[in-house]
């Protein structure tokens, strides 16, 4: 057990209210402080941010069960349209690489994607944002399929029933990374419509092998070069204030 002086301070009133700022959606419990620190490091641009992020992630993984509870709490109080915070929390759960995150991530992926809410889906699409949340969850669980975790592998087959082609593609890729991949190919094909069997042939490309376009804007018009990126639409939920996270560096919840 860690000495008392090494443990993060606990706010006795760790309740989370609707409409709170992003950092207030995560409690000041020991695991909550670890999660806050990870989110802060994830969005940091400091020179040593990568090293700090890896250390924060290691602390999360050592306390995966407690952190998974805090992530679920944060997602439960997060406005539906706060996609940045929702993705950050889902990414944190995916980075746990632990069975503790399975119920949370499984529920997310199997929850039907809500109908499009954006008045201009060409510039911003809520269906796209919801899809990214689900594929992020699957990519995180793929770490367990690579270890041959049978429960997670069965969960991936459940994901093949989700209508989204992107979700199915991510699930197929996760299954093909498992040690049992060769034996599972026939079963995967049986779960997919015939016209989607091509998903079994997709291979992730190494980004270093993908041809890069030297000047990607060279064929744009002057108007296109000057155009500002469209702002995401506002829905009925109150949008978050400018980035401001209360994320103190916290030590492990319970570490030798």
C-alpha positions in Angstrom: 0.0 0.0 0.0 1.2 3.5 -0.8 2.0 5.8 2.1 -0.7 8.3 3.0 1.5 11.2 1.9 1.7 9.6 -1.6 -2.0 9.3 -2.1 -4.0 12.0 -3.8 -6.2 14.1 -1.6 -9.9 13.1 -1.8 -12.7 15.6 -2.1 -15.4 14.3 0.3 -18.0 15.9 -1.9 -17.2 14.2 -5.2 -20.7 14.5 -6.7 -21.0 15.6 -10.3 -23.7 18.0 -11.4 -25.2 18.4 -14.9 -23.9 21.5 -16.6 -20.6 21.4 -14.8 -17.4 22.3 -16.5 -15.5 19.4 -18.1 -13.1 18.8 -15.2 -16.0 18.9 -12.8 -17.5 15.9 -14.6 -14.7 13.8 -13.1 -14.7 13.4 -9.4 -11.8 14.1 -7.1 -11.6 10.6 -5.9 -8.2 8.9 -6.1 -9.0 7.2 -9.4 -10.7 10.4 -10.6 -7.5 12.3 -10.1 -5.5 9.8 -12.0 -8.0 10.1 -14.9 -7.9 13.9 -14.8 -4.1 13.8 -15.0 -4.2 11.4 -18.0 -6.6 13.7 -19.8 -4.5 16.7 -19.1 -1.3 15.0 -20.4 -3.2 13.7 -23.4 -4.1 17.3 -24.5 -0.7 18.8 -23.4 1.7 20.3 -26.0 4.7 20.4 -23.6 8.0 19.1 -24.8 7.9 16.3 -22.3 4.2 15.5 -22.8 4.7 12.1 -24.4 6.7 10.8 -21.4 4.2 12.3 -19.0 1.4 10.7 -21.0 3.0 7.3 -20.8 3.4 7.6 -17.1 -0.2 8.7 -16.6 -1.4 5.8 -18.8 0.7 3.3 -16.7 -1.0 4.6 -13.5 -4.4 4.2 -15.1 -3.7 0.6 -16.1 -2.5 -0.3 -12.6 -5.8 1.0 -11.2 -8.0 -0.1 -14.2 -11.1 -1.2 -12.2 -11.4 2.0 -10.2 -10.6 4.2 -13.3 -13.3 2.4 -15.4 -15.9 3.4 -12.8 -14.8 7.1 -13.0 -14.9 7.0 -16.8 -18.4 5.6 -16.7 -19.4 8.3 -14.2 -17.9 11.0 -16.5 -19.7 9.7 -19.6 -22.9 9.5 -17.7 -22.9 13.2 -16.9 -21.4 14.4 -20.2 -23.8 16.2 -22.7 -24.4 14.1 -25.8 -22.9 16.8 -28.1 -19.7 17.2 -26.1 -17.8 15.0 -28.5 -14.4 16.1 -27.5 -14.8 15.1 -23.8 -16.8 11.9 -24.7 -14.0 10.8 -27.1 -11.3 11.6 -24.5 -13.1 9.4 -21.9 -13.7 6.6 -24.4 -10.0 6.8 -25.4 -9.0 6.6 -21.8 -11.1 3.5 -21.3 -9.7 1.9 -24.5 -6.1 2.7 -23.2 -6.8 0.6 -20.1 -6.3 -2.6 -22.1 -8.2 -4.4 -19.3 -11.3 -6.5 -18.9 -12.5 -3.8 -16.4 -13.4 -1.6 -19.4 -15.2 -4.3 -21.3 -18.8 -3.7 -20.0 -18.5 0.0 -20.6 -17.1 -0.2 -24.1 -19.4 -3.1 -25.1 -22.4 -1.1 -24.1 -21.2 1.9 -26.0 -20.6 0.0 -29.2 -24.0 -1.9 -29.0 -25.9 1.3 -28.3 -27.7 2.3 -31.6 -26.2 5.4 -33.2 -28.7 8.2 -32.9 -30.1 9.8 -36.1 -28.1 12.6 -37.6 -28.7 15.9 -35.7 -26.5 18.2 -37.6 -28.3 20.6 -40.0 -25.2 20.5 -42.3 -23.8 16.9 -42.2 -21.3 17.9 -45.0 -19.4 20.1 -42.6 -20.1 18.3 -39.3 -21.9 15.0 -38.8 -23.1 13.7 -35.4 -23.4 10.2 -36.9 -19.7 10.4 -37.8 -18.8 11.5 -34.3 -20.8 8.7 -32.8 -19.2 6.2 -35.1 -15.7 7.4 -34.1 -16.5 6.8 -30.5 -17.5 3.2 -31.2 -14.5 2.4 -33.4 -12.2 3.9 -30.8 -13.8 1.5 -28.2 -13.2 -1.5 -30.5 -9.6 -0.5 -31.3 -9.0 -0.4 -27.5 -10.5 -3.9 -27.0 -8.4 -5.2 -29.9 -5.5 -5.3 -27.5 -7.3 -8.1 -25.6 -8.2 -10.0 -28.8 -4.5 -10.0 -29.6 -4.0 -11.8 -26.3 -6.6 -14.4 -27.3 -9.2 -13.3 -24.7 -12.2 -15.5 -25.5 -14.8 -13.3 -23.9 -13.6 -10.2 -25.9 -13.5 -12.3 -29.1 -17.1 -13.3 -28.6 -18.0 -9.7 -28.0 -16.4 -8.8 -31.3 -18.8 -11.2 -33.0 -21.6 -9.3 -31.3 -20.3 -6.1 -32.9 -20.7 -7.7 -36.4 -24.4 -7.4 -35.9 -24.2 -3.6 -35.7 -25.5 -1.9 -38.9 -22.6 0.5 -39.2 -20.0 -0.7 -41.8 -17.3 1.2 -39.9 -18.1 -0.7 -36.7 -18.1 -4.0 -38.5 -14.8 -3.2 -40.2 -13.2 -2.4 -36.9 -14.5 -5.6 -35.3 -13.3 -7.7 -38.3 -9.8 -6.2 -38.0 -9.8 -6.9 -34.3 -10.7 -10.5 -34.8 -8.1 -11.0 -37.5 -5.5 -9.8 -35.0 -6.3 -12.6 -32.6 -4.2 -15.8 -32.4 -7.2 -17.8 -33.6 -7.7 -15.6 -36.7 -7.2 -18.4 -39.2 -9.8 -20.6 -37.5 -12.3 -17.6 -37.2 -12.3 -16.5 -40.8 -15.1 -18.8 -41.8 -17.3 -17.8 -38.8 -16.6 -14.1 -39.5 -17.7 -14.6 -43.1 -20.9 -16.3 -42.0 -21.8 -13.3 -39.8 -21.4 -10.8 -42.7 -23.5 -10.1 -45.7 -21.9 -11.6 -48.8 -21.2 -8.1 -50.2 -19.2 -7.2 -47.1 -16.8 -10.2 -47.3 -14.2 -7.8 -48.7 -13.8 -6.7 -45.1 -11.8 -9.9 -44.5 -9.2 -8.8 -47.1 -8.6 -5.3 -45.7 -5.1 -4.9 -44.3 -4.1 -1.9 -42.2 -1.4 0.1 -44.0 1.8 1.3 -42.2 1.6 5.1 -42.3 5.2 5.2 -43.3 4.4 3.3 -46.5 1.6 5.5 -47.6 2.5 7.9 -50.3 2.4 11.5 -49.1 1.1 14.5 -51.2 3.8 17.2 -51.1 1.4 20.1 -51.3 -2.1 18.9 -50.5 -3.7 22.4 -51.1 -2.1 23.0 -54.6 -5.4 22.2 -56.5 -7.7 24.2 -54.3 -9.1 27.5 -55.4 -8.1 30.7 -53.7 -11.5 30.8 -52.0 -11.0 27.2 -50.8 -7.6 28.0 -49.4 -9.0 31.0 -47.5 -12.2 29.3 -46.2 -12.5 28.9 -42.5 -13.2 25.5 -41.0 -16.9 25.2 -40.2 -17.8 25.4 -36.5 -19.8 22.4 -35.1 -23.5 23.3 -34.7 -24.9 24.0 -31.2 -27.6 21.8 -30.0 -29.9 22.3 -27.0 -27.2 21.2 -24.5 -24.9 23.8 -23.1 -21.6 23.7 -24.9 -18.5 23.5 -22.8 -16.3 26.5 -22.0 -12.8 26.9 -23.4 -10.5 24.1 -22.4 -9.9 24.2 -18.7 -9.2 20.9 -16.9 -8.6 20.5 -13.3 -6.0 17.7 -13.6 -3.5 17.5 -10.8 -0.7 15.0 -11.1 -1.8 12.1 -9.0 -0.1 9.1 -7.7 -1.5 5.5 -7.8 -4.6 4.7 -5.9 -3.1 1.6 -4.4 0.4 0.7 -5.5 3.2 -1.3 -3.9 
